[in-house]
Amino acid sequence: MLLGELRSLWVGCLIALLSGAAVALGILSDNIASLVGVAISTSLTPPAVNAGLFWSLASVYYFKGNETTRYNLLTQTNYYSKHCATELFALGAVSICLTFVNIVCIYLAAILVFKVS
């Protein structure tokens, strides 16, 4: 599954909910240091880094042009546009949306665990 696809948002949401619950349980048991790092590394870092990579590659395609001869070893998708720079920019936008969804889900899951405990 590609991080830039819209259907990946629900999978990221599930991972973020579990991460938020783990962070809340870590806070409740005074073992926060390792769990916060795990929550951030599993749910927030990959889509944010992926967005940056997509956007940097989109800028290379946009400024360098001539997409037929450059980067011919890369797998190209056409989910959002036939133009490679636009496609990569859209994939990065979906990835950054996943980061924001993950932040909200971590927060909501942590609040829910605090309320239950």
N, C-alpha and C positions, 0 to 999 in steps of 0.2 A: 504494500500500500504506500502510495506516495504522500508525503506530508503536504503537498500543495493541493490535494484533492479535497473537495468540500465534504465528502463522506468520511474523511479522516477526523473531522471535528468531534464526532460523537465518541470515537475511540480515545481521543485525547482528553475528552471530558471525563470519561471513566477513570483514566489513569490519574487525572488531577484530583478527582474526588477521593480516590484511595490515598493519594499523597497528602491531601488536606487532613484526612482522618488520621493518618500516621503522625503528622506534625502536631495535631491537637493531643493525641495520646502521648506523644513525647513530652509536650509541655506539662501535661497532667502528671507524668511520672518523673519529672525532673531529668529527663534524658534527651534534651532538645538538640544538642550539638550535632550529632550524627544524623538524626532524622530530618532536620531542616535541609541539610546538604543533599540527602537522598531525594527529598521532595523536589527541590529545585533542579537537581540534575536529571531526574526522570521526566518531569513534566514541563519545565519552563525552558531549559537550555536548548534542547533539540529543535523545536520549531523556530525559536528566535535566531539561532545560528543558520538554520535552513533558509529563513527569509533573507538574511544578509547575503548568503551565497547565491540565491536566486537573483537578487537585485544587482549584485556585482556582475554576474554573468549576463544579465539583461543589459546592463550598461555597456559591457564589452560588445555584445551583439549590436546594440544601437549605434555606438560610435564607430565601430570597425566596419559594419556593413558586410556585404557580400557573403551571405549566409550559406550559399551553396558549396563553397570551397573550404570555408573555415569550419573547424570543429566537427568534421564529418564523422568522427568516432563517437560523438555524444548521441545518446538516445533522445529523439525529439518526440514530444507529445503535442497533440492539438486539442486540448480540453477546452481552452478559452479563446484561442486565436490562431490563425494560420501564420502570423508574423512572429518569429521567434522571440524578439525582444518583448513584445506585448505578452506573449505566453509566459515567459519567465517572470515578468513583473507581476502578472496575475497569480502565479503559483506562490510567489513571495508574499503577496497580499493575503492569500489564504493562510499561509504559514504564520504570519504575524497575528491574524485573527485567532488562530489556534492558541497562540501565546496569551492573548487577552482572555479568551474563554477559560484557559487553564488557571489564570490568576483568579478569576471570579469563582471557579469551581473549588479551588483550594480554600478560598476564603469561606465559601458557603459550607463546605464539608467540615471545616474546623469549627465554625459557629454551631453547626448541628451536633458535633461531638461534645462541645462544651455545654450545650443545652441538655443533652442526654445525661452527661456525667454530673 
